[in-house]
Amino acid sequence: MEDSRSTSAATLIQPLAAWLETRTPGATNVQLHDAVEPSQGFSSKTVIFRATWNEGGQPREQRLVVRVQKDTDCPMLADVFTQYHVMKAIAENSDVAVPPILAAETDPSILGAPFFLMERVDGRPTPDFPVHHESGWYKEELTPGLREHAWWNAVTEMSRLHAIDWRCFTSLNQGVTEAPQTSFYINDFCQKWYDWGSQGRDFPVIKEAMRRLIKNQPQMAQSGLVWNDARMGNTLFANNLTVTALLDFEVPSLGPAEIDIASWLYMEDVFSIVRGVPRIEGVPTRENAIKGFERIYGRPMVEFDYFEAVAALKHAVIFLRSYGNDKETGAVESVHLDFATGHLQRYLDQNP
């Protein structure tokens, strides 16, 4: 029997056949095949599929991905085109590996909501469930040396993302007149998510951490895109462990690169300590990671503990809403929130 998710995906995107035919000069008999829904992101429903058509008497085929706006009451996730504009800006201002953007549609009558279309890129991500510290190709197929090689390849690609000037991201920098510092990121993302996620409840450690982190922010010379979901699971790897794409720019912001760098390392703790899984050999220790970051970015990682606290702040505010609403997974969400707020409390204790 056909998988219900595949049936649902095929039904959802079927109107795209006629839409693609009008958008592809000379195309006739457009047909869509093999539609599947992978795990879904915050702001959009994702469907991967294959399109075939005739053009000038020749058969054509392309593998595509469509991202359709989800219904959400979260104001930071209400526009699927946030990712679209950011990915277009990345492609137009660099050769960073991101999926090529093809088209966008604001008319909700086609698929029931606005959407954008991009090419599917070959590659394997490390899994989130179970995490790469526990099982999957990264653990089972690679030696510790190759794991570390892949890890640094991903960080190197991320560094190229951070080399793009913040002024290139016009969809994010409205009203910004100087290089955004960490305070911009905290106000632009963390405070807004807290206001939505807390639902009127009080989380004094998080509130004080936001205040203290703004007060103590180091002045950074460089600023650019904050990917805001920087982790191994959002990186596609070729078989030779080169990076084929960075993924998921659903909640981007602006600020120092160190926000993403610290978050990248912080998430390794989340995927090991929080999940109760030993840290896999090949993922660098904190000390070695910082040395590697300094080598790749060509500058000292000043006040890295500060940016690790910013990473914990982001982790905390994201889990506020699900912690309050999801009774079935409340215990899991509580573990994440406790881990993040524990990190923030230590920062507050050490930085009065």
N, C-alpha and C positions, 0 to 999 in steps of 0.2 A: 504494500500500500504506500502511496506517495506521502512523504513527510508533510505534515500540516503546515509547517513553517515555509517550506518550499512552495506549496500551493498558495499560501497567503502572499508570499513575495511575488509570485508570478501574476496573481490577480492584481496586486497593487500597481505593478509597473506596466501592465498590458497597454494602457493608453500611450505609453512612450513610443510604441512602434509608429503610430501615425505622426506623433510629434517629431520624432527623429527624421521621418521621411520628408517633412517640410523643412527641416533644418539642414539636410544633407543634399546639396545640389546633385541632381542626376540619379538620386537613389530611388529604387523601386523595390517593392516586395520586402520591406523591412520586417524581420521576425526576431523575436527575443527568446532566448533559451537559457536553461540551467540557472534560473533565478534562485538565489539563496540569501537568507538574512544571517549575517554573522552577529556576534554579540553587539549590542546597541550602545551608542554613546549617549551623552547627556542630552544634547539638543536635537539630534536628528535620528531618523530611522534610515538604516543603511541597507541597500540591496545590491548584491554583486550579480552580474549577468553577462551573457554573451549576445551580441547583436550580429545578425547576418543580413545582407542585402545585395542587390544587383546594381551595378553602376557601369554604364557604358558597355553592357554586355558581359561584364566580368563579375564573378562572385567576390564579395568583400566580407570581412569579419573583423570585429573588434570586441575586446573584453572591457567592460565598463563598470562603473560604480555610480549609483545615484544616492544622494543624501537628501532626504525629505524632512521638512520641518515637523517636529513633534509638537503636540499640544503640551504646554507647560505654563505653570504660574510663576516660574522663576524669571525675573526680568533680565538676568544675565544670559539666559538661554533662549530668549524669545525670537531670535533672528538667526536662521540657518546661514544667512549670508555673511555673518561675522567670519566664519571659517573660510568662506569663498573669497572674500576680499583679502584676508590675510594670506591665503595660499597663492592668490594671484600676485600679490605684492612680493612674496618670497621669490616666485618664479621670474618676475620681471626685473628683479634687482640682484639676482644671484644665480648660481648654478647649484644651490642646495637641492638635495634629492627630496622632492615632494611629488606626489602624483600630479600629472598635467591636468589642469582645469580645462574643460571643453565648452561648457555652456551653463547658463542659469535661466531659471524661469520663475517670474514672480506671480504668474497667473495660477491661483489655487485650483482652478477648475480641471487642470490636467490630471494631477495626482491627489487632489484633495488638500494640498498645501504647497507652498513654494518649495523649490528644490534646485540643486545644481548637480551637474554631471561631470565626472572625471574619468580618466583612464585607470584601469586596474594595473597595478605594478606587481611584478613577481617578487617574491621574498617571503621569509618566515619571521614572524614575531616570536619573542619568548612568551610563553603562556602566562595568563594571570591566575587561572584556576585549573590545576594547581600551579603554584608559582615556579619560576625557573630554578629556585633554590631546592625545590623538592623533586621535580620530575620534568619530563619533556626533552626535546632534542638538545637543548643547551646543556643540560646535565648529562644526558645519556650518550650523546654522540661526540662530545668534545672533551679533549683533555683540559686540565686546568690552564695550560698555556694558551690554548686556542680560545677558551672562555675569556681570558683576560684580553686577548687580541681583539675579539669581537666587541668587548666592553669598551675598549679604547677607540675602536673604529667608530662606535656610536657617539662617544663623547666628541671626537674630532668633527664629525658631521654636525653635531649640535653647535660646536664653536663657530662653524661657518655660518650657521643661522644667526648667531649673535653678532656676527661682523656686519650685518645689514644695519644701516643707520635708522634710528627711530623715526626720522622724518619720512621715510618711505611708506610707513604704515598710516596712510591718511585716514583710514576708517577708525583708527584708534587714537589719533593725536589731535583731535579737534580741540582748539583752545589752548593747546600746549605750546609754550613759547621757548622753553629751554629743556635740556636733556632731563627726562623724568628720573627721579630718584626713587628710593624704596617707599617713601611716603606716598608718592603717586600710586604705586602698586597697591599699597595697603588700603588707601582710600578708594581706588578704582575697582578693586576686586574684593579684598578681604572684608572691608567694612560693609560693602553692599551685600555680600553673601551672608554676613553675620545678621544684618538687619532683616533679611528675608528668612534665613534658616532658624533664627532663635525664636521666632513667633512670640515675641514679647517676654520670653523667659530671660533670666539673667545668668550670664556666665562670667563671673568676675575675673577669673584668671585670663580668659581670652580678651576681655575688654581692657584689662590693665596691660596685657602684652601688646595690644595694638597701640596703646598710648605710649608705652615705654619704647617700643621699636621705632615709632616715628620720632620720638625725642632723641633717641640714641643713634639715628641713622648716620652711617659714614657717608661722606660726600664722594661719590664715585665719578671718575672722569668719563667713563664710557657708559652708554645706555642704548638699548635697542628693544627688540621684541622679547617679551616674556612668554615663552611657549605655554607654560603653566600646566603642562601635563608631561613633563620631561621624565621619561623612564624607559627602561629596556623594552617593555611591552608595547610601546608606541614606535618601535623601530623595526623596519623590515630588513632582513639580512639575506644576501645571496648565499649560494652554497660555499663560495670562497670567503664568506664572512665580511665582505664589503657591504656597505649600507646602500640599499636600493630606495628607501624612502623613510622620511619622518612623517608621522601621522597624528591626527586628532588635534586640531587647533580650535577647539570649540570654545574655550574660555581664555583667549589670549589677553595680554595686557602689555604695558611698557614698563621698563625699569632696567636696573643693572643685570648683566648676565649672571651674576653670582646668585640671583634668586633661583634660576633654573639649575645652576651647577650644584648648589647645596641641596636642592630638592631631588636631583638625580641620585645623590648619595643617600639622602634621608630615606628615599623610597626603598633602597636596599635593606635598610633596617626594618621598615614596615613589612617587607616581603619575607623577612627571616624572623626577627624577634616577635613581631605581632602575630605572625602566623605560627609561631612555635616550631620553626624549621631551622636547623643549623645553617649558617651562612656557607654557601657553596664555595669550594676552593676555586680560585680564579677570579672572583670578584675582589677587587683590591680592598685592603684595610683603609680606614679613614686617613691614616698618616700617608700611606702610599698614594691614595686617591688625590689628596691635596697636592702632593708633589707633581703628580701627573697633570692635574688641572693647571698648575702654574706653568708647566712645560708647554702644554698645548695652547693656552691662552696668552702666554708670553708676559705674564705679570704676576706679582704675588697675590695670593688669595687672602687679602687683608680682612680681619675680623670675621673669619669664616664661621665662628660660633654664632655670630649675629645672624648671618644668612641661614644657618641651620634652624634658628629660632623662627625666622620668617617662613621657612618650609613647614615647620610644625604648626604655625599659625594657619597657613593655607589648609593643611590636613585637618585641623580642628574645625574650621568654619564649614568646610565641605560636608563634614559628618554631622553637623548640628541638626539638619532637617530630617535626615533618615533616622538619626538616633531618637528623635522625638516622635516619629510617625510610624516606623516599621516595627510592629510588635514581634513579628516572627523572627526577624534578624536583629532585634534590639541588643542582644548580648554581644553579637559580633561588632555592631556599630559602637557599642559602649567601650569595647576593648580598644578600638581605633581612637575614639575620643579621649579615653583615659591616657593612652600612650602619648598623644599629641599634647594634651594639657599638662601631663607630667613633664614633658620636655620644656614647655613654656614656663612652668613653675620654677624649674631649675635655672632657666635663664633669668627670671625675675629675682630669684634669690641671689644670684651672682652679679647682678647688674642693677643695684638699687638706684 
